[in-house]
Amino acid sequence: MENTSLDLKTGHFHTLYKYISSEAPTLYAEASGDRNPLHLDASIAAERGMDGTVLHGMCSLAFMLSGLMIILGGNGFIKSADSRFSAPVKPGEVIAFKYFLKRAESGEFEFAVSARNREGHEVLKNARVIACDRRLRQE
Amino acid sequence: MKLNMQLVGRNYGPFQYESLQESILFFNKAVDAPIFHGYSETSAAHPIYAACFNQRPFSVALRDPELGLDFSRLLHAGQSFEFFEEIKPNLKIVTEGRIESIYCRGDLEFITVLSESRNSEGTLLLRGRYTGVVK
């Protein structure tokens, strides 16, 4: 993947789609060590009122940031990320991540991000990311 | 209110962690971290690799028997991170956290845990704020 320069302007808008595979909760659990059975065991999830296992909220956040890293390119550095986990994400769903650049100044970029499933349910709410050009951090 | 408010301010940790190259590579693949020219796959971890160590005080606090939490009613409701340094392989990381608040909103109870991770020199790597909701 190319290292793009961070030539982004306020108002920049980008949409990326992410398919949530059936393996995603297991992979994330193994990678992070978060083995809450809600994410791995459909019978436990059903006891808690869920229709099957759900993805870790943190994994949804990670996918959202992976998309933003593509937009920023290799020179991007994520300074902060905030989000509410407002609805469960289920394996088999496709999530549309919409990135809107609210502010770009002095090498710093503030994005508002929405994340919705096909039914239009917002799965990340009030998501906000601040990023910068890593080259400026090293000066 | 069923959660024990007296635990606000209680500290958890320190917890030790080492950012092994294999675990960074595995995590980066699990969350589809992009790989850019000039960077090896393991030159830096995806930001949310932080969950591997910075989340520990949250997990331990929720299981504190004095908290009185019915774990089956808990959901991870929100998350914020501030990242100060990239996580590179072979860092020795120390994480400490504390229960920052416990409060009610309607029928729901919320708990927030603030967690900070530092390298062996004491440099702050990142700060996470974890919000759980008890339904």
Boltz contact constraints between the chains, C-beta under 6 A:
constraints:
  - contact:
      token1: [A, 1]
      token2: [B, 34]
      max_distance: 6.0
  - contact:
      token1: [A, 1]
      token2: [B, 36]
      max_distance: 6.0
  - contact:
      token1: [A, 3]
      token2: [B, 36]
      max_distance: 6.0
  - contact:
      token1: [A, 3]
      token2: [B, 37]
      max_distance: 6.0
  - contact:
      token1: [A, 27]
      token2: [B, 30]
      max_distance: 6.0
  - contact:
      token1: [A, 28]
      token2: [B, 30]
      max_distance: 6.0
  - contact:
      token1: [A, 31]
      token2: [B, 26]
      max_distance: 6.0
  - contact:
      token1: [A, 31]
      token2: [B, 27]
      max_distance: 6.0
  - contact:
      token1: [A, 31]
      token2: [B, 30]
      max_distance: 6.0
  - contact:
      token1: [A, 32]
      token2: [B, 51]
      max_distance: 6.0
  - contact:
      token1: [A, 32]
      token2: [B, 52]
      max_distance: 6.0
  - contact:
      token1: [A, 33]
      token2: [B, 52]
      max_distance: 6.0
  - contact:
      token1: [A, 48]
      token2: [B, 72]
      max_distance: 6.0
  - contact:
      token1: [A, 57]
      token2: [B, 76]
      max_distance: 6.0
  - contact:
      token1: [A, 58]
      token2: [B, 51]
      max_distance: 6.0
  - contact:
      token1: [A, 61]
      token2: [B, 79]
      max_distance: 6.0
  - contact:
      token1: [A, 62]
      token2: [B, 31]
      max_distance: 6.0
  - contact:
      token1: [A, 62]
      token2: [B, 48]
      max_distance: 6.0
  - contact:
      token1: [A, 65]
      token2: [B, 47]
      max_distance: 6.0
  - contact:
      token1: [A, 66]
      token2: [B, 31]
      max_distance: 6.0
  - contact:
      token1: [A, 66]
      token2: [B, 32]
      max_distance: 6.0
  - contact:
      token1: [A, 66]
      token2: [B, 33]
      max_distance: 6.0
  - contact:
      token1: [A, 69]
      token2: [B, 34]
      max_distance: 6.0
  - contact:
      token1: [A, 70]
      token2: [B, 34]
      max_distance: 6.0
  - contact:
      token1: [A, 74]
      token2: [B, 36]
      max_distance: 6.0
  - contact:
      token1: [A, 74]
      token2: [B, 39]
      max_distance: 6.0
  - contact:
      token1: [A, 78]
      token2: [B, 47]
      max_distance: 6.0
  - contact:
      token1: [A, 78]
      token2: [B, 83]
      max_distance: 6.0
  - contact:
      token1: [A, 79]
      token2: [B, 83]
      max_distance: 6.0
  - contact:
      token1: [A, 80]
      token2: [B, 82]
      max_distance: 6.0
  - contact:
      token1: [A, 81]
      token2: [B, 81]
      max_distance: 6.0
  - contact:
      token1: [A, 82]
      token2: [B, 80]
      max_distance: 6.0
  - contact:
      token1: [A, 83]
      token2: [B, 79]
      max_distance: 6.0
  - contact:
      token1: [A, 84]
      token2: [B, 78]
      max_distance: 6.0
  - contact:
      token1: [A, 85]
      token2: [B, 76]
      max_distance: 6.0
  - contact:
      token1: [A, 85]
      token2: [B, 77]
      max_distance: 6.0
